[in-house]
């Protein structure tokens, strides 16, 4: 599968958050959006990745950016995980059904495993993909690298 191209319109999605609210990418027009994909909740690196988003919520706001945590986990599992992690400000979205559709649209769904790759995608205020990085499954993304890219936009 081919990754989404930089400079192209980001594929729209409608996904449920942990409170079963429908969230559309286009809801954030006028803001930058970080799509921070993690393979599975309840794993160590994914936990650290989402905690980094939550800990830096105010920094994202200062850069007119909404950080979203996405995975193929079902809503109830993500809700329980968010509760344990005390994530209150970072929307966690479920790409559970149709299984992995959003991840497929971005070219990061691993068919053989049924999960997304670990990836960060930055979308600008007009909905254009401006940066993307895919990480080894076991590697924690560098949050400072993300902030550097956001500041460059």
N, CA, C and O of each residue as an XYZ file, in Angstrom:
612
protein
N       0.840     -1.179      0.000
C       0.000      0.000      0.000
C       0.887      1.246      0.000
O       1.950      1.270      0.621
N       0.439      2.253     -0.692
C       1.201      3.482     -0.823
C       0.754      4.508      0.211
O      -0.441      4.706      0.430
N       1.726      5.156      0.842
C       1.412      6.205      1.811
C       0.734      7.386      1.123
O       0.933      7.630     -0.067
N      -0.067      8.111      1.893
C      -0.700      9.331      1.401
C       0.406     10.296      0.958
O       1.463     10.366      1.586
N       0.161     11.022     -0.106
C       1.179     11.927     -0.647
C       1.165     13.279      0.050
O       0.111     13.844      0.341
N       2.376     13.783      0.309
C       2.529     15.130      0.848
C       2.038     16.111     -0.225
O       2.322     15.941     -1.411
N       1.303     17.132      0.207
C       0.786     18.129     -0.723
C      -0.596     17.814     -1.257
O      -1.190     18.629     -1.962
N      -1.117     16.633     -0.927
C      -2.456     16.234     -1.370
C      -3.484     16.510     -0.283
O      -3.152     16.629      0.896
N      -4.729     16.608     -0.701
C      -5.834     16.771      0.243
C      -5.889     15.531      1.129
O      -5.841     14.402      0.639
N      -5.991     15.752      2.433
C      -6.076     14.637      3.381
C      -7.436     13.952      3.228
O      -8.458     14.631      3.131
N      -7.460     12.635      3.207
C      -8.739     11.931      3.119
C      -9.634     12.248      4.323
O      -9.192     12.210      5.472
N     -10.876     12.556      4.037
C     -11.859     12.810      5.099
C     -12.112     11.509      5.848
O     -12.023     10.423      5.275
N     -12.423     11.625      7.110
C     -12.868     10.469      7.887
C     -13.930     10.917      8.867
O     -14.002     12.088      9.240
N     -14.740      9.983      9.271
C     -15.687     10.175     10.365
C     -15.467      8.998     11.297
O     -15.775      7.857     10.956
N     -14.929      9.283     12.480
C     -14.614      8.239     13.449
C     -15.229      8.596     14.791
O     -15.480      9.766     15.080
N     -15.466      7.589     15.598
C     -15.986      7.830     16.943
C     -14.843      8.069     17.908
O     -13.799      7.418     17.844
N     -15.072      9.038     18.822
C     -14.120      9.221     19.908
C     -14.531      8.320     21.071
O     -15.480      7.546     20.950
N     -13.832      8.416     22.176
C     -14.098      7.505     23.303
C     -15.442      7.754     23.973
O     -15.894      6.947     24.785
N     -16.080      8.873     23.631
C     -17.408      9.186     24.185
C     -18.513      8.921     23.164
O     -19.657      9.337     23.345
N     -18.150      8.221     22.086
C     -19.056      7.846     20.997
C     -19.562      9.036     20.194
O     -20.599      8.948     19.536
N     -18.828     10.156     20.247
C     -19.130     11.305     19.393
C     -18.504     11.082     18.032
O     -17.394     10.556     17.941
N     -19.192     11.471     16.978
C     -18.634     11.389     15.629
C     -17.683     12.571     15.429
O     -18.041     13.720     15.686
N     -16.488     12.274     14.973
C     -15.471     13.293     14.731
C     -15.072     13.214     13.263
O     -14.695     12.154     12.764
N     -15.162     14.365     12.575
C     -14.764     14.445     11.170
C     -13.496     15.278     11.066
O     -13.326     16.262     11.785
N     -12.619     14.880     10.176
C     -11.410     15.668      9.948
C     -11.780     17.096      9.577
O     -11.151     18.042     10.050
N     -12.787     17.260      8.741
C     -13.176     18.598      8.282
C     -13.709     19.483      9.407
O     -13.826     20.695      9.226
N     -14.035     18.903     10.566
C     -14.449     19.705     11.724
C     -13.336     20.660     12.168
O     -13.601     21.654     12.845
N     -12.103     20.359     11.787
C     -10.947     21.109     12.270
C     -10.387     22.079     11.236
O      -9.269     22.569     11.393
N     -11.154     22.366     10.173
C     -10.686     23.314      9.161
C     -10.338     24.631      9.864
O     -11.077     25.092     10.734
N      -9.219     25.224      9.482
C      -8.744     26.444     10.131
C      -7.724     26.159     11.224
O      -7.114     27.080     11.766
N      -7.539     24.886     11.545
C      -6.520     24.463     12.515
C      -5.618     23.437     11.842
O      -6.019     22.763     10.893
N      -4.397     23.330     12.347
C      -3.543     22.226     11.930
C      -3.992     21.001     12.719
O      -4.499     21.120     13.835
N      -3.804     19.840     12.136
C      -4.188     18.598     12.794
C      -3.008     17.632     12.757
O      -2.388     17.422     11.715
N      -2.716     17.053     13.911
C      -1.740     15.974     13.993
C      -2.522     14.683     14.155
O      -3.228     14.498     15.147
N      -2.397     13.799     13.189
C      -2.954     12.457     13.316
C      -1.822     11.581     13.825
O      -0.869     11.294     13.101
N      -1.935     11.164     15.069
C      -0.888     10.355     15.688
C      -1.420      8.930     15.809
O      -2.177      8.602     16.723
N      -1.006      8.103     14.867
C      -1.481      6.712     14.789
C      -0.638      5.824     15.669
O       0.591      5.879     15.635
N      -1.306      5.007     16.457
C      -0.619      3.998     17.275
C      -1.266      2.641     16.975
O      -2.478      2.560     16.773
N      -0.457      1.582     16.946
C      -0.991      0.272     16.554
C      -2.081     -0.272     17.480
O      -3.146     -0.658     16.999
N      -1.845     -0.312     18.774
C      -2.817     -0.898     19.701
C      -2.730     -0.261     21.082
O      -1.640     -0.037     21.608
N      -3.875      0.022     21.652
C      -3.921      0.505     23.034
C      -3.377     -0.582     23.964
O      -3.227     -1.738     23.569
N      -3.091     -0.197     25.176
C      -2.652     -1.111     26.237
C      -1.256     -1.679     26.007
O      -0.886     -2.681     26.619
N      -0.482     -1.049     25.133
C       0.900     -1.480     24.936
C       1.816     -0.335     25.361
O       1.402      0.824     25.358
N       3.033     -0.648     25.720
C       3.932      0.327     26.320
C       4.244      1.538     25.461
O       4.078      2.671     25.911
N       4.693      1.322     24.236
C       5.078      2.444     23.384
C       3.851      3.283     23.023
O       3.928      4.511     22.980
N       2.729      2.627     22.765
C       1.494      3.352     22.438
C       1.056      4.208     23.629
O       0.603      5.340     23.457
N       1.195      3.661     24.823
C       0.872      4.409     26.040
C       1.740      5.657     26.138
O       1.226      6.747     26.388
N       3.038      5.513     25.945
C       3.946      6.659     26.018
C       3.639      7.684     24.917
O       3.733      8.891     25.143
N       3.276      7.199     23.740
C       2.956      8.092     22.618
C       1.736      8.956     22.949
O       1.751     10.164     22.709
N       0.685      8.351     23.494
C      -0.525      9.110     23.812
C      -0.318     10.008     25.032
O      -0.876     11.103     25.102
N       0.476      9.549     25.982
C       0.789     10.403     27.141
C       1.564     11.645     26.705
O       1.370     12.721     27.270
N       2.433     11.511     25.714
C       3.182     12.671     25.202
C       2.231     13.685     24.573
O       2.417     14.890     24.743
N       1.222     13.217     23.854
C       0.239     14.141     23.278
C      -0.488     14.884     24.390
O      -0.631     16.106     24.347
N      -0.939     14.137     25.376
C      -1.693     14.732     26.481
C      -0.834     15.738     27.264
O      -1.299     16.828     27.595
N       0.395     15.373     27.552
C       1.287     16.239     28.331
C       1.609     17.538     27.596
O       1.958     18.537     28.224
N       1.495     17.526     26.283
C       1.836     18.696     25.468
C       0.612     19.387     24.879
O       0.724     20.143     23.913
N      -0.550     19.129     25.459
C      -1.805     19.689     24.933
C      -1.730     21.209     24.750
O      -2.128     21.725     23.706
N      -1.232     21.917     25.742
C      -1.155     23.383     25.662
C      -0.191     23.846     24.573
O      -0.443     24.849     23.906
N       0.892     23.132     24.395
C       1.838     23.484     23.309
C       1.162     23.345     21.953
O       1.346     24.184     21.071
N       0.372     22.274     21.787
C      -0.353     22.109     20.529
C      -1.332     23.261     20.326
O      -1.430     23.809     19.229
N      -2.054     23.626     21.383
C      -3.021     24.724     21.273
C      -2.339     26.019     20.857
O      -2.875     26.757     20.029
N      -1.172     26.308     21.413
C      -0.450     27.539     21.068
C      -0.044     27.569     19.602
O       0.151     28.643     19.033
N       0.083     26.399     18.990
C       0.437     26.297     17.577
C      -0.805     26.077     16.702
O      -0.694     25.648     15.554
N      -1.997     26.378     17.262
C      -3.256     26.232     16.526
C      -3.403     24.817     15.954
O      -3.805     24.632     14.806
N      -3.068     23.833     16.782
C      -3.046     22.437     16.346
C      -3.889     21.570     17.271
O      -3.863     21.713     18.494
N      -4.630     20.673     16.649
C      -5.370     19.653     17.385
C      -4.630     18.335     17.180
O      -4.411     17.907     16.047
N      -4.250     17.697     18.278
C      -3.584     16.393     18.212
C      -4.626     15.313     18.465
O      -5.331     15.349     19.474
N      -4.724     14.359     17.556
C      -5.665     13.256     17.666
C      -4.894     11.947     17.756
O      -3.940     11.735     17.007
N      -5.299     11.066     18.667
C      -4.710      9.735     18.779
C      -5.634      8.733     18.110
O      -6.807      8.637     18.470
N      -5.121      7.986     17.138
C      -5.948      7.061     16.374
C      -5.384      5.649     16.406
O      -4.170      5.447     16.376
N      -6.291      4.674     16.466
C      -5.929      3.268     16.340
C      -7.170      2.482     15.947
O      -8.272      3.027     15.895
N      -6.983      1.200     15.670
C      -8.105      0.341     15.278
C      -8.833     -0.254     16.477
O      -9.746     -1.062     16.304
N      -8.448      0.127     17.678
C      -9.101     -0.393     18.878
C     -10.565      0.045     18.930
O     -10.892      1.147     18.490
N     -11.449     -0.803     19.463
C     -12.850     -0.402     19.612
C     -13.016      0.660     20.700
O     -12.191      0.776     21.606
N     -14.099      1.433     20.591
C     -14.356      2.541     21.510
C     -14.305      2.131     22.981
O     -13.623      2.804     23.753
N     -14.987      1.067     23.417
C     -14.953      0.746     24.853
C     -13.547      0.489     25.390
O     -13.223      0.894     26.507
N     -12.727     -0.173     24.606
C     -11.352     -0.430     25.026
C     -10.540      0.847     25.129
O      -9.752      1.018     26.060
N     -10.734      1.750     24.165
C     -10.011      3.028     24.198
C     -10.482      3.900     25.360
O      -9.685      4.626     25.954
N     -11.771      3.831     25.685
C     -12.306      4.593     26.811
C     -11.667      4.122     28.122
O     -11.238      4.937     28.938
N     -11.611      2.822     28.312
C     -10.999      2.278     29.531
C      -9.520      2.653     29.603
O      -9.018      3.028     30.663
N      -8.837      2.552     28.481
C      -7.408      2.892     28.413
C      -7.195      4.365     28.744
O      -6.319      4.702     29.541
N      -7.999      5.250     28.132
C      -7.882      6.691     28.391
C      -8.118      6.996     29.864
O      -7.465      7.869     30.435
N      -9.045      6.283     30.471
C      -9.336      6.483     31.884
C      -8.124      6.106     32.746
O      -7.749      6.844     33.657
N      -7.529      4.973     32.453
C      -6.342      4.529     33.195
C      -5.185      5.515     32.998
O      -4.451      5.812     33.941
N      -5.028      6.022     31.766
C      -3.932      6.945     31.456
C      -4.231      8.384     31.878
O      -3.355      9.247     31.833
N      -5.473      8.632     32.286
C      -5.930      9.986     32.649
C      -5.818     10.957     31.471
O      -5.425     12.112     31.637
N      -6.170     10.469     30.288
C      -6.187     11.331     29.108
C      -7.548     12.008     29.050
O      -8.580     11.351     28.913
N      -7.532     13.331     29.157
C      -8.771     14.099     29.201
C      -8.871     15.120     28.075
O      -9.978     15.470     27.665
N      -7.747     15.603     27.568
C      -7.745     16.675     26.575
C      -7.465     16.225     25.154
O      -7.784     16.944     24.206
N      -6.881     15.065     24.989
C      -6.506     14.566     23.667
C      -7.587     13.635     23.151
O      -7.812     12.574     23.734
N      -8.263     14.007     22.066
C      -9.260     13.097     21.511
C      -8.608     11.807     21.017
O      -7.649     11.832     20.246
N      -9.148     10.691     21.475
C      -8.705      9.377     21.008
C      -9.817      8.823     20.122
O     -10.966      8.705     20.548
N      -9.460      8.486     18.887
C     -10.448      8.063     17.901
C     -10.280      6.586     17.560
O      -9.172      6.050     17.540
N     -11.412      5.953     17.295
C     -11.441      4.532     16.971
C     -11.670      4.324     15.481
O     -12.677      4.764     14.926
N     -10.727      3.653     14.849
C     -10.823      3.278     13.427
C     -11.203      1.797     13.340
O     -10.701      1.045     12.504
N     -12.117      1.411     14.246
C     -12.471     -0.002     14.383
C     -13.367     -0.503     13.250
O     -13.155     -1.598     12.730
N     -14.372      0.298     12.865
C     -15.298     -0.191     11.845
C     -15.721      0.909     10.910
O     -16.077      1.988     11.384
N     -15.704      0.700      9.581
C     -15.107     -0.487      8.967
C     -13.622     -0.579      9.338
O     -12.886      0.406      9.304
N     -13.226     -1.775      9.683
C     -11.927     -1.998     10.324
C     -10.769     -1.384      9.534
O     -10.461     -1.789      8.413
N     -10.138     -0.382     10.172
C      -8.945      0.222      9.602
C      -9.155      1.057      8.348
O      -8.188      1.344      7.642
N     -10.384      1.455      8.051
C     -10.635      2.197      6.805
C      -9.829      3.485      6.723
O      -9.222      3.769      5.690
N      -9.813      4.272      7.801
C      -9.044      5.524      7.766
C      -7.560      5.231      7.585
O      -6.890      5.899      6.797
N      -7.045      4.248      8.300
C      -5.632      3.880      8.151
C      -5.353      3.439      6.708
O      -4.305      3.769      6.153
N      -6.268      2.711      6.112
C      -6.102      2.300      4.708
C      -6.066      3.512      3.798
O      -5.253      3.577      2.877
N      -6.956      4.487      4.054
C      -6.993      5.694      3.226
C      -5.687      6.476      3.290
O      -5.329      7.170      2.338
N      -4.975      6.367      4.407
C      -3.692      7.055      4.565
C      -2.514      6.152      4.190
O      -1.359      6.575      4.250
N      -2.808      4.914      3.807
C      -1.769      4.002      3.342
C      -0.942      3.374      4.435
O       0.177      2.925      4.186
N      -1.483      3.335      5.666
C      -0.662      2.831      6.778
C      -1.277      1.620      7.475
O      -0.863      1.273      8.581
N      -2.257      0.976      6.846
C      -2.873     -0.200      7.457
C      -2.054     -1.440      7.126
O      -1.728     -1.684      5.964
N      -1.724     -2.219      8.145
C      -0.959     -3.461      7.957
C      -1.959     -4.620      7.889
O      -2.400     -5.136      8.916
N      -2.299     -5.009      6.688
C      -3.324     -6.036      6.459
C      -3.025     -7.339      7.205
O      -3.919     -7.947      7.793
N      -1.773     -7.752      7.174
C      -1.419     -9.035      7.773
C      -1.550     -9.039      9.294
O      -1.644    -10.104      9.905
N      -1.556     -7.857      9.907
C      -1.660     -7.758     11.360
C      -2.995     -7.168     11.816
O      -3.364     -7.302     12.982
N      -3.717     -6.520     10.907
C      -5.000     -5.922     11.251
C      -4.895     -4.658     12.085
O      -5.830     -4.300     12.802
N      -3.737     -3.971     11.990
C      -3.496     -2.745     12.757
C      -2.884     -1.688     11.841
O      -2.487     -1.973     10.711
N      -2.819     -0.467     12.355
C      -2.118      0.579     11.610
C      -0.637      0.535     11.963
O      -0.223     -0.040     12.970
N       0.134      1.159     11.100
C       1.527      1.405     11.451
C       1.546      2.509     12.506
O       0.530      3.154     12.766
N       2.701      2.715     13.102
C       2.879      3.861     13.994
C       3.307      5.016     13.084
O       4.318      4.923     12.388
N       2.534      6.097     13.093
C       2.814      7.194     12.168
C       2.281      8.500     12.717
O       1.332      8.525     13.501
N       2.906      9.580     12.294
C       2.405     10.921     12.546
C       2.175     11.593     11.207
O       3.014     11.525     10.309
N       1.025     12.243     11.084
C       0.665     12.960      9.868
C       0.231     14.364     10.290
O      -0.623     14.521     11.162
N       0.820     15.370      9.672
C       0.417     16.749      9.943
C      -0.355     17.266      8.739
O       0.091     17.180      7.595
N      -1.531     17.806      9.042
C      -2.426     18.362      8.032
C      -2.562     19.852      8.330
O      -2.752     20.248      9.480
N      -2.462     20.675      7.287
C      -2.529     22.118      7.518
C      -3.972     22.610      7.665
O      -4.918     21.824      7.612
N      -4.120     23.914      7.847
C      -5.422     24.524      8.115
C      -6.413     24.354      6.971
O      -7.621     24.474      7.175
N      -5.914     24.076      5.771
C      -6.780     23.891      4.595
C      -7.027     22.416      4.270
O      -7.662     22.093      3.266
N      -6.520     21.523      5.130
C      -6.760     20.101      4.910
C      -5.762     19.418      4.003
O      -6.053     18.353      3.458
N      -4.587     20.011      3.829
C      -3.549     19.443      2.969
C      -2.500     18.740      3.832
O      -2.060     19.275      4.850
N      -2.107     17.540      3.414
C      -1.063     16.791      4.131
C       0.270     17.499      3.906
O       0.709     17.662      2.768
N       0.915     17.921      5.003
C       2.173     18.658      4.915
C       3.380     17.864      5.385
O       4.508     18.178      5.005
N       3.167     16.844      6.202
C       4.296     16.048      6.701
C       3.768     14.706      7.177
O       2.657     14.599      7.695
N       4.589     13.696      6.990
C       4.236     12.355      7.463
C       5.518     11.610      7.787
O       6.520     11.707      7.078
N       5.455     10.867      8.878
C       6.579      9.990      9.213
C       6.015      8.702      9.768
O       5.149      8.709     10.644
N       6.516      7.601      9.249
C       6.146      6.267      9.723
C       7.341      5.738     10.516
O       8.491      5.837     10.087
N       7.035      5.180     11.676
C       8.067      4.730     12.617
C       8.033      3.208     12.723
O       6.999      2.591     12.469
N       9.156      2.601     13.098
C       9.098      1.185     13.448
C       8.080      1.006     14.583
O       7.946      1.875     15.445
N       7.380     -0.105     14.577
C       6.329     -0.354     15.579
C       6.855     -0.160     17.001
O       6.133      0.337     17.866
N       8.096     -0.545     17.246
C       8.644     -0.487     18.609
C       9.244      0.874     18.979
O       9.735      1.041     20.096
N       9.212      1.851     18.059
C       9.859      3.146     18.308
C       8.859      4.207     18.729
O       7.831      4.396     18.079
N       9.163      4.895     19.812
C       8.359      6.020     20.263
C       8.676      7.227     19.389
O       9.840      7.608     19.267
N       7.651      7.840     18.773
C       7.903      9.046     17.978
C       8.483     10.167     18.842
O       8.139     10.312     20.016
N       9.354     10.941     18.241
C       9.980     12.072     18.924
C       9.024     13.261     18.869
O       8.829     13.854     17.808
N       8.431     13.610     20.004
C       7.450     14.695     20.057
C       8.087     16.029     19.683
O       7.411     16.898     19.132
N       9.374     16.208     19.971
C      10.041     17.463     19.617
C      10.187     17.601     18.108
O      10.122     18.710     17.578
N      10.383     16.493     17.417
C      10.430     16.526     15.957
C       9.083     16.994     15.401
O       9.037     17.771     14.447
N       7.998     16.523     15.996
C       6.656     16.930     15.575
C       6.483     18.431     15.778
O       5.990     19.125     14.888
N       6.885     18.937     16.942
C       6.751     20.374     17.200
C       7.601     21.195     16.238
O       7.182     22.267     15.801
N       8.775     20.708     15.911
C       9.627     21.422     14.953
C       8.917     21.526     13.610
O       8.921     22.589     12.988
N       8.317     20.446     13.163
C       7.597     20.470     11.871
C       6.388     21.401     11.944
O       6.123     22.137     10.994
N       5.657     21.380     13.051
C       4.505     22.276     13.200
C       4.934     23.735     13.168
O       4.257     24.565     12.562
N       6.039     24.053     13.805
C       6.531     25.429     13.843
C       6.995     25.898     12.476
O       6.961     27.093     12.184
N       7.434     24.953     11.623
C       7.884     25.306     10.277
C       6.712     25.632      9.345
O       6.891     26.310      8.333
N       5.531     25.154      9.683
C       4.362     25.388      8.807
C       3.805     26.790      8.967
O       2.829     27.145      8.306
